[in-house]
Structures are given as C-alpha cells and as structure tokens.
Amino acid sequence: MPLSLTTRRSLYFFALPALLASLAFATPAPPDAGEQVDEIFAEWNSVQSPGCAVGVEVDQRRVLSRSYGMSELEHNIPITPDTIFEAGSVSKQFTAAAIQLLAMDGKLSLDDDVRKFVPEVPDYAETITLRHMLNHTSGLRDWGSVAYLSGWGRYERSHTHAHVLDIVSRQSQLNFMPGTEYSYSNTGYNLLAIIVARVSGMSFAEFSKRRIFEPLGMDNTQWRDNYRRIVPGRSAAYSANDDGVFTIDRPIEHVHGNGGLLTTIGDLLIWNRALANERLGKPGFAERMYTQGRLTSGRQIKYASGVSVSSFNGVPSVTHTGATSGYRAFLGSYGNGSLSIAMLCNVSNANPGKLGNQIASVYLGVNDAEEAQSSPTKGAPSRRQLAALSGLYRDTLTGEPLRITVKDGQLLADNNTPLQAVSSTEFEILEAEQRLVFDSNGDDRPRLTRLSGDYEIRHYEPVASVTPTANALQALEGEYYSADAEATLTVALEEGQLVARRRPDSEFALEPVYEDGFDADGLGFVRFYRNDNSFPAELSIYGSRVYDMRFQRRTDGK
C-alpha cells in the first residue's frame, strides 16, 4: 500500500517549518512487508519465549497486526494483538496530554512554578516551570536514581508517589540550573501527574479516563496506579538472561505518570490517529504537544511534551520508546500521520528503538546499509591524526570519563562504539545520532564537544589517566554519608583494591581512571573532593540522571 500524502489530514507539525519542507514521501511499502516484519521478530516467535505485538497503520488504515511469543510462560498463554502490556516511557505523552488539557482549560500555565502546586519541592532560588518538566530541562534529579543509590531501587521496594515526594523534598541541589541543559528525568513526569490530581480534584487515573481514554475509545487503557490490581489480558514481563533462561520481571511500584500505562497496540494506534485528526481538546492541542523545548541559550532540543520530534530518512517523525522492568515499547508517527507504528513487548532483550526503526524502514523503503553510509567523509583523517585524537577525556560538568581509542584505522568511543569520520575533526556516533567535534586550540590533545543535531550537549577536556599508589588509595578510606540519598558508603582498601560498601550487602569495586576519579560498576562514577588541606573530605557520585550526589566524610579511615 503506498504511503501517499495526497489524502492529507490535519498537519500537526505547526511549529516545525523546517520539517514541513520534507513531508512528502510516496514510497510504496513492499508487498512482502509483513514477511519482513516477521523476520525482524523471529527471535521471539516461539512458545518458549516472551515476545511482542506489532501494529501498523498506513493512511490511518490498519495494514498489519502481528504477535510473536508468549504472554505468560507459566500458563502457556500466547501474545495476541489484544494483549495488554505496560508501555514504559511511551506513557509520558499521556501525562503531558493531561497537563496540556488543563492548560487549555485555563486551570494552569506551562510557565507556572512547580512549587505553586507542589510546595514539597525545595526552593532552589531558580524557578522550575511545568514546561521545564515536560521538556526534561528542569534539572531535577531522577528520584529512581536517588532511590537506587540509597539501596532501595525501583525494583527492590514498592514505591508510591509519597515516596517520590519524600525523595524530591530531600534533594539539596539540582543537576543543573533549570532550562540550561537537557537531562531525562522521571521526576518531572511524576510531579506532573501529582499536579493533575491536585488541580483537577480527582485522581490522575480518573482524570485520564474521563478526559482522554473514554472520549477516544481507548477501552483497553488504564494506569497501573495499583500494581496489585488484577487486569484481565495483561501479559507478564520477563528478563532475558545470557544463558537463555527467562525470569519474571514485572513492576512492583504504584508510581505512574512517568510510566505505568497499561495498553494495547490497537489503543496506541487510536491515540496517534486522534492526534493527527485533532480529536482531543481544542484546536491546537497537537501543536502544543509537538512544540519542542528550547534552552536558555536559544538552542532547540528534540524533546517536546512526552515525545521526541525529529526525522527518519528525511521524513518528519514523532516517536518515543519505553522500558519498565521487562516491558519494552515503541510508538511512532511519521509524516502527516500517514504511517503509524505501535510495538509492545514483554521481554527485556527487545531493543525498542532499534526494532521501531526497523519496522519504519520496511514501510518507508529505507535501506539500512545505504543509510549508514549517508554521511560522506570530507577529508578522511590519517592514522596520525586519529592517534592525536585518542586518549582519555573528562566531562566538564559531570566528571564522567570518555575513552577514545583507535583500532584498525577507525576511531572508537567507550564500549567500542565506532565513530564514522565526517572530516578530520568531526565524527558521527551512528548508534546515538550524535556527533563528536574535536577542537585543538593549540593544545597537545584537543577538547571535545558532543552534539545532538546542532545542540551542544556535552563538553570534554583531556585528562591524564593514573595508577595510584597503595598509600594514595589508603588515604581515601573512611565512612561517607549523604543526607540526600539517606545512605552511607564505607570505603576501604583490601588486597590492593579500593571498594565501597553499602548496607546490607552491596559492594562496589572502585577502578582508578584519573586522579581522584574512579569507575564503580553498579554505582556510577565516583570522585573524591579534597579540602584546602588536600584532605579527601567528600565523595561524589555521578550517574546518567543524578549529577554530583555528595557524601560527606565522617571518619578519618583506619
């Protein structure tokens, strides 16, 4: 079936003039599209494996409904297109929709201070707006990451929104000043769900039911606000171990709004269709949903209200992935809503972004091999130039290391991620749709900037690697406490290895990277900070969603 835009409905990229210019695509889907999708999901198409459900609409007509694998392994129940899954962070756009509806009702403004509705949030002297939280530019630490540092992560304790508010209220600082950076944070979306309840006078789940799910006919959709509630037709979720054994991995929390939407592929396709047809709220609702965030620097980011606005093979796209426990999800809308893709899985080894892009490639006629080579090299760097770029770098904001190496004439980043040369100083990270740009400024080794599109997201400086002496490591021994995390780490040197322990039984090896900087697998990146007397007085942990969590030293070691 051709992916024609001749039957255009409401254009919902109102705020995206640059993308509108590339709307037209009329590549017919191959006649074997279904077989190609079957091949993509062959790994899970077994009675011994959990799997996925996939739905595709072209010009708002269903052209594919497929299911692969089992909904429940214990009871031999197969997945069907009507199986209910948890949608992970795909859920965020529904939380954003609730906020947008209240804004259009005049009940709140996106520029309101979060403390107007949630005074439990500390006063950081800078206003955090609802818009900041929608766009992940608030600087709020991710509450789940803080809970993990405390030893009670999201999969170890049954958290509620009261726990979220308690954790948020204890944070002495932000990751960054609101509006200056982008950092994905579930905290903002949990606070938005709480705000919906406080402003509307009903539970967030009830508001969503009355204003979104029921009006649109999303009859199989609800929030997992009580994970113990029986939901007929819901799949179990599983983690996939390296040895091929599956274990149950289902959420045990009541927290929702950041995730927690229980739904089907059919209901998700209804949602995409409703946005394309402006069936929810007042005119302009979709435009509000798809208006991208803008930093205080003036830079525009891809993230809008619970969705990422970008393009795929030159076609405008609105997408989001999801991952909670063993559940995985993908929802994408392309062009003028001419192509809509919903995917829900109950197994952890299903990569939602990769699988979603593979499905889109089938229907948009994208050749992966050709696309991977779409960026020609302008002046390929020599081996000598590559060698000059390799080495250890440090994030100037978080302190996290980035190792650049050369292998077989190619530059590699951490975890052997290949970098494709665009010029002698610019390289693409194809897997992340990002670029690394080196700038020597006359230094022995250059500084480095990581970009997403034209937005600078990280800056790095060269730093020397170290092998500390036993005496240097021993000087770091002691007990460190964080009131923000309500946790104590005991650092000790044992048989030449520096370790950090946390009650009751967690232990993390600290591997030296640069002076006073250590990799700690399972904990984050650890840095020790010294006082004016060069005494290591603080320990700081940097993670993907928590920057600079300080632990003060309580003892002088052994």
C-alpha positions as CSV (number, residue, x, y, z in Angstrom):
1,M,0.0,0.0,0.0
2,P,1.5,3.3,-1.0
3,L,2.4,5.8,1.8
4,S,0.8,8.7,0.0
5,L,0.2,12.1,1.5
6,T,-2.4,13.0,-1.1
7,T,-5.1,12.3,1.5
8,R,-3.6,14.8,3.9
9,R,-5.4,15.4,7.1
10,S,-4.6,18.0,9.7
11,L,-1.0,19.0,9.6
12,Y,0.3,18.6,13.1
13,F,3.8,19.9,12.7
14,F,2.7,23.5,13.0
15,A,5.8,24.6,14.9
16,L,8.2,22.7,12.6
17,P,8.6,24.7,9.4
18,A,12.0,23.1,8.7
19,L,10.4,19.6,8.8
20,L,7.3,20.5,6.9
21,A,9.5,21.1,3.8
22,S,10.4,17.4,3.8
23,L,6.9,16.0,4.4
24,A,6.5,14.4,1.0
25,F,7.3,10.7,0.7
26,A,5.4,8.4,-1.5
27,T,7.4,5.2,-1.4
28,P,5.1,2.2,-1.7
29,A,5.5,-0.4,1.0
30,P,6.9,-3.7,-0.4
31,P,4.4,-6.4,-1.0
32,D,6.3,-8.6,1.5
33,A,6.2,-6.0,4.3
34,G,4.5,-8.5,6.7
35,E,7.1,-11.1,6.0
36,Q,9.9,-8.6,6.6
37,V,8.4,-7.7,10.0
38,D,8.0,-11.4,10.8
39,E,11.8,-11.8,10.1
40,I,12.6,-8.8,12.5
41,F,10.7,-10.6,15.3
42,A,11.7,-14.2,14.5
43,E,13.9,-14.3,17.6
44,W,10.8,-14.1,19.9
45,N,8.4,-16.1,17.8
46,S,8.4,-19.2,19.9
47,V,6.3,-20.9,22.6
48,Q,9.4,-20.9,24.8
49,S,9.9,-17.1,24.7
50,P,8.1,-13.9,25.6
51,G,7.7,-11.6,22.7
52,C,5.9,-8.6,21.1
53,A,2.8,-7.3,19.5
54,V,3.1,-5.0,16.5
55,G,0.5,-2.8,14.8
56,V,1.0,-0.6,11.7
57,E,-1.4,1.8,10.0
58,V,-0.9,3.5,6.6
59,D,-3.2,6.4,5.9
60,Q,-5.0,5.6,9.1
61,R,-5.9,2.1,7.9
62,R,-4.6,-1.0,9.7
63,V,-2.3,-2.9,7.4
64,L,-0.6,-5.1,10.0
65,S,-1.4,-6.7,13.3
66,R,1.1,-9.4,14.4
67,S,2.0,-11.1,17.6
68,Y,5.1,-13.1,18.5
69,G,5.9,-15.3,21.5
70,M,4.1,-15.8,24.8
71,S,2.1,-13.5,27.1
72,E,2.7,-15.9,30.0
73,L,5.3,-18.7,30.1
74,E,3.9,-20.3,33.3
75,H,0.4,-20.8,31.7
76,N,1.4,-21.1,28.1
77,I,-0.7,-18.1,27.0
78,P,0.3,-16.7,23.6
79,I,0.5,-13.0,22.9
80,T,-2.3,-11.6,20.6
81,P,-2.8,-8.1,19.1
82,D,-5.2,-7.5,22.0
83,T,-2.7,-8.4,24.8
84,I,-2.2,-5.7,27.4
85,F,1.3,-4.6,28.1
86,E,3.0,-1.8,30.1
87,A,4.2,1.0,27.9
88,G,7.1,2.3,29.9
89,S,8.0,5.9,29.0
90,V,5.7,5.9,26.0
91,S,3.3,6.7,28.8
92,K,4.8,10.2,29.3
93,Q,2.9,11.7,26.3
94,F,-0.4,10.9,28.1
95,T,0.8,12.7,31.2
96,A,1.8,15.6,29.1
97,A,-1.6,15.5,27.4
98,A,-3.4,15.8,30.7
99,I,-1.3,18.9,31.6
100,Q,-1.9,20.4,28.2
101,L,-5.7,19.9,28.6
102,L,-5.6,21.7,31.9
103,A,-3.6,24.5,30.4
104,M,-6.1,24.8,27.6
105,D,-8.9,24.8,30.2
106,G,-7.2,27.8,31.9
107,K,-6.5,25.8,35.1
108,L,-2.8,26.3,34.9
109,S,0.0,27.6,32.7
110,L,3.1,25.8,31.4
111,D,5.1,28.7,32.8
112,D,3.8,28.2,36.3
113,D,6.3,27.5,39.1
114,V,6.1,23.8,40.1
115,R,6.1,25.0,43.8
116,K,2.8,26.7,43.2
117,F,1.2,23.2,43.1
118,V,3.9,21.1,44.8
119,P,5.4,23.1,47.7
120,E,7.3,19.9,48.7
121,V,9.8,20.7,46.0
122,P,12.7,22.7,47.6
123,D,13.2,26.3,46.8
124,Y,16.4,26.3,44.7
125,A,16.2,30.1,44.1
126,E,15.5,29.5,40.4
127,T,12.0,28.8,39.1
128,I,11.3,25.3,37.8
129,T,8.3,25.6,35.4
130,L,5.9,22.9,34.2
131,R,7.4,23.4,30.8
132,H,10.8,22.6,32.1
133,M,9.5,19.3,33.4
134,L,7.7,18.5,30.2
135,N,10.9,19.0,28.2
136,H,13.3,17.3,30.7
137,T,15.1,20.6,31.3
138,S,14.2,21.1,34.9
139,G,17.5,19.9,36.4
140,L,15.5,17.8,38.9
141,R,17.4,14.6,39.9
142,D,15.7,11.4,38.9
143,W,14.1,10.1,42.0
144,G,14.5,6.5,40.9
145,S,18.3,7.0,40.5
146,V,18.4,8.5,44.0
147,A,16.5,5.6,45.4
148,Y,18.9,3.2,43.8
149,L,21.9,5.0,45.4
150,S,20.1,4.5,48.8
151,G,20.0,0.8,48.2
152,W,16.2,0.7,47.6
153,G,15.8,1.0,43.9
154,R,12.6,0.8,42.0
155,Y,12.8,-3.0,41.7
156,E,13.6,-3.5,45.3
157,R,10.8,-1.6,47.0
158,S,7.2,-0.8,46.2
159,H,7.3,2.9,45.9
160,T,4.4,5.3,45.9
161,H,4.0,9.0,45.0
162,A,4.5,9.7,48.7
163,H,8.0,8.2,48.3
164,V,8.6,10.3,45.2
165,L,7.7,13.5,47.1
166,D,9.8,12.5,50.1
167,I,12.9,11.9,47.9
168,V,12.4,15.1,46.0
169,S,12.0,17.1,49.2
170,R,15.4,16.0,50.4
171,Q,17.5,17.0,47.4
172,S,19.8,19.8,48.3
173,Q,20.7,20.7,44.8
174,L,19.7,20.3,41.1
175,N,21.7,18.6,38.4
176,F,21.9,22.0,36.6
177,M,20.1,25.3,36.5
178,P,16.6,25.0,35.0
179,G,16.5,25.5,31.3
180,T,20.2,25.3,30.7
181,E,20.6,21.6,29.9
182,Y,18.5,18.6,28.9
183,S,18.6,15.5,31.2
184,Y,15.9,12.8,31.0
185,S,14.2,12.7,34.4
186,N,11.2,10.7,35.5
187,T,10.8,13.0,38.5
188,G,9.3,15.8,36.4
189,Y,6.6,13.5,35.0
190,N,5.7,12.1,38.4
191,L,5.3,15.6,39.7
192,L,3.1,16.5,36.6
193,A,0.8,13.5,37.4
194,I,0.6,14.8,41.0
195,I,-0.2,18.3,39.7
196,V,-3.1,17.0,37.5
197,A,-4.6,15.4,40.6
198,R,-4.3,18.5,42.8
199,V,-5.6,20.9,40.1
200,S,-8.4,18.7,38.9
201,G,-9.6,17.5,42.2
202,M,-9.7,13.8,41.1
203,S,-7.0,11.2,40.9
204,F,-4.7,11.3,37.9
205,A,-6.0,7.9,36.7
206,E,-9.6,9.1,36.9
207,F,-8.8,12.4,35.1
208,S,-7.1,10.4,32.3
209,K,-10.0,8.1,32.0
210,R,-12.6,10.9,31.7
211,R,-10.7,13.3,29.5
212,I,-8.5,11.0,27.3
213,F,-9.2,7.3,27.3
214,E,-13.1,7.2,27.3
215,P,-13.5,10.1,24.7
216,L,-11.1,8.4,22.3
217,G,-12.4,4.9,22.8
218,M,-9.2,3.6,24.3
219,D,-11.2,0.9,26.1
220,N,-8.2,-1.3,27.0
221,T,-6.1,1.5,28.5
222,Q,-5.6,2.4,32.2
223,W,-2.8,3.5,34.6
224,R,-1.0,1.0,36.8
225,D,-1.7,3.1,39.9
226,N,-2.1,-0.1,41.9
227,Y,0.2,-2.8,40.6
228,R,-1.7,-5.5,42.7
229,R,-4.9,-4.9,40.8
230,I,-6.0,-7.8,38.5
231,V,-6.0,-6.7,34.9
232,P,-7.6,-9.4,32.6
233,G,-5.5,-9.9,29.5
234,R,-2.3,-8.4,30.9
235,S,1.0,-10.1,30.0
236,A,3.7,-10.9,32.4
237,A,7.1,-9.4,31.8
238,Y,10.5,-11.2,31.7
239,S,14.2,-10.5,31.8
240,A,16.3,-12.5,29.4
241,N,19.5,-14.0,30.9
242,D,22.6,-14.7,28.8
243,D,22.1,-18.4,29.1
244,G,18.6,-18.2,27.5
245,V,16.7,-18.5,30.8
246,F,13.8,-16.1,31.4
247,T,12.9,-14.7,34.8
248,I,9.8,-12.8,35.9
249,D,10.5,-9.0,35.8
250,R,7.3,-7.1,36.4
251,P,7.0,-3.6,38.1
252,I,6.3,-3.7,41.8
253,E,5.5,0.0,42.2
254,H,2.4,2.2,42.4
255,V,4.2,5.2,40.9
256,H,2.9,6.2,37.5
257,G,2.9,9.1,35.1
258,N,6.5,8.6,34.2
259,G,5.5,5.2,33.0
260,G,2.8,2.7,34.1
261,L,0.3,2.9,31.2
262,L,-1.4,-0.4,30.6
263,T,-2.5,-0.6,27.0
264,T,-2.6,-2.4,23.7
265,I,-1.2,-1.7,20.2
266,G,-4.7,-1.0,19.0
267,D,-5.3,1.7,21.6
268,L,-1.9,3.3,20.9
269,L,-2.8,3.5,17.2
270,I,-6.1,5.1,18.2
271,W,-4.1,7.7,20.1
272,N,-1.8,8.5,17.1
273,R,-4.9,8.8,14.9
274,A,-6.6,11.1,17.3
275,L,-3.6,13.5,17.4
276,A,-3.5,13.5,13.6
277,N,-7.2,14.3,13.4
278,E,-7.3,16.8,16.3
279,R,-9.8,14.7,18.1
280,L,-8.7,15.7,21.6
281,G,-9.1,19.0,23.4
282,K,-9.4,22.3,21.5
283,P,-7.8,23.1,18.1
284,G,-4.1,23.5,18.5
285,F,-3.8,20.6,21.0
286,A,-1.4,18.6,18.8
287,E,0.7,21.7,18.1
288,R,1.2,22.2,21.9
289,M,2.2,18.5,22.2
290,Y,4.8,18.7,19.5
291,T,6.3,22.1,20.3
292,Q,9.9,21.3,21.1
293,G,11.8,22.6,24.1
294,R,14.2,25.5,23.9
295,L,17.1,26.1,26.3
296,T,18.0,29.4,27.8
297,S,20.9,29.6,25.2
298,G,18.2,29.6,22.5
299,R,19.0,26.1,21.3
300,Q,16.1,23.9,20.4
301,I,16.0,20.3,21.6
302,K,14.2,17.4,20.1
303,Y,12.1,16.7,23.1
304,A,8.6,18.2,23.2
305,S,5.8,17.1,25.5
306,G,6.4,13.4,26.2
307,V,7.6,12.8,22.6
308,S,10.8,13.3,20.6
309,V,10.3,15.3,17.4
310,S,12.8,14.6,14.7
311,S,13.0,13.0,11.3
312,F,13.7,9.5,10.0
313,N,15.2,9.1,6.5
314,G,14.1,12.7,5.7
315,V,10.5,12.1,6.9
316,P,9.3,14.0,10.0
317,S,8.8,11.7,12.9
318,V,7.2,11.9,16.4
319,T,8.4,8.9,18.5
320,H,9.1,7.6,21.9
321,T,10.4,4.4,23.4
322,G,9.6,2.8,26.7
323,A,11.3,0.4,29.2
324,T,10.0,-0.6,32.6
325,S,11.2,-3.8,34.2
326,G,10.9,-6.4,31.4
327,Y,8.4,-4.4,29.3
328,R,9.5,-2.6,26.2
329,A,7.5,-0.2,23.9
330,F,7.7,1.9,20.8
331,L,5.2,4.4,19.3
332,G,5.9,6.4,16.2
333,S,4.1,8.6,13.8
334,Y,5.7,9.6,10.5
335,G,4.9,12.4,8.1
336,N,1.4,13.6,8.3
337,G,0.3,10.6,10.3
338,S,0.4,8.6,7.1
339,L,2.5,5.9,8.8
340,S,1.8,4.9,12.4
341,I,3.7,2.2,14.3
342,A,2.9,0.7,17.7
343,M,5.0,-2.0,19.3
344,L,4.7,-3.6,22.8
345,C,6.9,-6.3,24.2
346,N,7.3,-8.2,27.4
347,V,10.9,-9.2,27.2
348,S,14.0,-7.1,28.2
349,N,16.2,-8.1,25.3
350,A,13.8,-6.4,22.8
351,N,15.5,-3.1,21.9
352,P,12.5,-0.8,21.3
353,G,14.3,2.0,19.4
354,K,16.1,-0.4,17.1
355,L,13.0,-2.5,16.4
356,G,10.8,0.5,15.9
357,N,13.3,1.9,13.3
358,Q,13.5,-1.5,11.6
359,I,9.7,-1.5,11.2
360,A,9.7,2.0,9.9
361,S,12.4,1.2,7.4
362,V,10.3,-1.6,6.0
363,Y,7.3,0.8,5.3
364,L,9.4,3.8,4.3
365,G,11.6,1.9,2.0
366,V,14.9,2.6,3.8
367,N,17.9,0.6,3.0
368,D,19.8,0.3,6.3
369,A,23.2,-0.2,4.6
370,E,22.7,2.8,2.4
371,E,21.5,5.0,5.3
372,A,24.5,4.0,7.4
373,Q,26.8,5.5,4.7
374,S,24.7,8.6,4.1
375,S,27.4,10.9,5.6
376,P,30.3,11.2,3.2
377,T,33.8,11.8,4.6
378,K,35.2,15.2,3.7
379,G,39.0,14.8,4.0
380,A,39.4,11.4,5.8
381,P,41.7,11.7,8.8
382,S,45.1,9.9,8.6
383,R,46.2,7.4,11.1
384,R,48.5,10.0,12.7
385,Q,45.5,12.4,13.0
386,L,43.4,9.7,14.6
387,A,46.2,8.8,17.1
388,A,46.4,12.5,18.1
389,L,42.7,12.4,19.0
390,S,42.8,9.3,21.1
391,G,43.1,9.3,24.8
392,L,41.1,9.9,28.0
393,Y,38.6,12.8,28.3
394,R,36.5,14.1,31.2
395,D,33.1,15.7,31.1
396,T,33.5,19.2,32.3
397,L,30.1,19.1,34.0
398,T,29.8,15.6,35.5
399,G,33.4,14.5,35.5
400,E,32.5,11.2,33.8
401,P,35.2,9.8,31.6
402,L,35.2,9.2,27.8
403,R,37.8,7.0,26.3
404,I,38.7,7.4,22.6
405,T,40.8,4.7,21.0
406,V,42.0,3.7,17.6
407,K,41.6,0.2,16.2
408,D,42.2,-0.9,12.6
409,G,42.3,2.7,11.4
410,Q,39.0,3.6,13.0
411,L,38.2,5.8,16.0
412,L,36.2,4.2,18.8
413,A,34.4,5.6,21.8
414,D,33.6,3.9,25.1
415,N,32.4,0.2,24.7
416,N,34.0,0.0,21.3
417,T,31.3,2.3,19.7
418,P,32.5,3.1,16.2
419,L,32.9,6.7,15.1
420,Q,32.3,7.5,11.4
421,A,34.6,10.3,10.2
422,V,32.8,13.3,8.6
423,S,36.1,15.2,8.5
424,S,39.4,15.1,10.2
425,T,37.9,16.6,13.3
426,E,34.3,15.6,13.2
427,F,32.8,12.1,13.8
428,E,29.3,10.7,13.9
429,I,28.1,8.3,16.5
430,L,25.6,6.5,14.3
431,E,24.0,4.4,17.1
432,A,23.1,7.6,19.1
433,E,22.5,10.0,16.2
434,Q,25.2,12.3,17.7
435,R,28.5,13.8,16.7
436,L,31.8,14.4,18.3
437,V,33.8,17.5,17.3
438,F,37.4,18.0,18.3
439,D,38.9,21.4,18.8
440,S,42.7,21.5,19.5
441,N,43.1,25.2,20.4
442,G,46.8,24.6,20.2
443,D,46.8,22.0,23.0
444,D,48.7,18.8,22.9
445,R,45.3,17.0,22.8
446,P,42.1,18.7,21.7
447,R,39.0,19.5,23.7
448,L,35.9,17.7,22.6
449,T,32.2,18.6,22.2
450,R,29.3,16.1,21.8
451,L,26.4,17.4,19.7
452,S,22.9,16.1,19.0
453,G,21.8,17.9,15.8
454,D,23.3,21.3,16.3
455,Y,22.8,21.3,20.0
456,E,25.9,21.0,22.2
457,I,25.0,18.5,24.9
458,R,28.4,17.8,26.5
459,H,31.9,19.3,26.7
460,Y,35.0,17.3,27.5
461,E,38.6,18.1,28.4
462,P,41.7,15.9,28.1
463,V,42.8,14.4,31.3
464,A,45.7,12.1,32.3
465,S,45.0,8.5,33.4
466,V,46.6,7.4,36.7
467,T,47.7,4.3,38.6
468,P,47.5,5.5,42.2
469,T,49.8,4.0,44.9
470,A,48.6,2.0,47.8
471,N,49.2,4.9,50.1
472,A,47.2,7.2,47.9
473,L,44.3,4.7,47.9
474,Q,44.5,4.2,51.6
475,A,44.2,7.9,52.2
476,L,40.6,7.7,50.7
477,E,39.4,5.1,53.3
478,G,36.6,6.2,55.5
479,E,32.8,6.4,56.0
480,Y,30.9,8.8,53.8
481,Y,27.3,9.8,54.3
482,S,24.7,11.6,52.1
483,A,21.5,13.1,53.6
484,D,20.1,13.5,50.1
485,A,20.3,9.7,49.5
486,E,20.0,8.7,53.1
487,A,22.9,6.3,52.6
488,T,26.3,5.6,53.9
489,L,29.2,4.3,51.9
490,T,32.2,2.7,53.6
491,V,35.4,2.9,51.5
492,A,38.2,0.5,52.3
493,L,41.4,-0.8,50.6
494,E,41.5,-4.6,50.6
495,E,44.3,-6.6,48.9
496,G,45.2,-3.6,46.7
497,Q,41.6,-3.0,45.6
498,L,39.6,0.1,46.7
499,V,36.0,-0.9,47.5
500,A,32.8,0.9,48.6
501,R,30.3,-1.0,50.7
502,R,26.6,-0.1,51.4
503,R,24.3,-1.8,53.8
504,P,23.1,-4.5,53.9
505,D,25.3,-6.4,51.4
506,S,26.3,-4.2,48.4
507,E,29.9,-3.9,47.4
508,F,31.4,-1.9,44.5
509,A,34.9,-2.1,43.2
510,L,36.5,1.4,42.6
511,E,38.7,1.3,39.5
512,P,41.0,4.3,39.1
513,V,40.6,6.3,36.0
514,Y,42.2,9.7,36.6
515,E,43.4,11.4,39.8
516,D,40.6,11.0,42.5
517,G,38.2,9.7,39.8
518,F,37.0,6.0,39.8
519,D,34.7,3.9,37.8
520,A,32.3,2.0,40.1
521,D,30.3,-0.6,38.2
522,G,26.7,-0.6,39.5
523,L,27.1,2.6,41.4
524,G,28.2,5.3,38.9
525,F,31.3,7.4,38.5
526,V,32.9,8.3,41.8
527,R,35.1,11.4,42.5
528,F,36.8,12.4,45.8
529,Y,37.0,16.1,46.6
530,R,39.6,17.5,48.8
531,N,39.5,20.4,51.3
532,D,42.0,23.2,51.5
533,N,44.4,20.9,53.3
534,S,44.2,18.4,50.4
535,F,42.3,16.0,52.7
536,P,39.6,14.0,50.8
537,A,36.6,15.3,52.6
538,E,33.8,14.4,50.2
539,L,32.8,11.6,47.8
540,S,30.6,12.4,44.9
541,I,28.7,10.1,42.6
542,Y,27.8,10.9,39.0
543,G,25.2,8.9,37.2
544,S,23.2,9.3,34.0
545,R,20.3,11.1,35.8
546,V,22.0,12.2,39.1
547,Y,24.9,14.6,38.9
548,D,27.2,15.3,41.9
549,M,25.5,13.4,44.7
550,R,27.8,14.4,47.6
551,F,28.7,12.1,50.5
552,Q,30.5,13.8,53.4
553,R,33.3,12.0,55.1
554,R,32.5,11.0,58.7
555,T,35.7,9.3,59.7
556,D,39.4,9.5,59.0
557,G,39.7,5.9,57.9
558,K,41.6,3.2,59.7
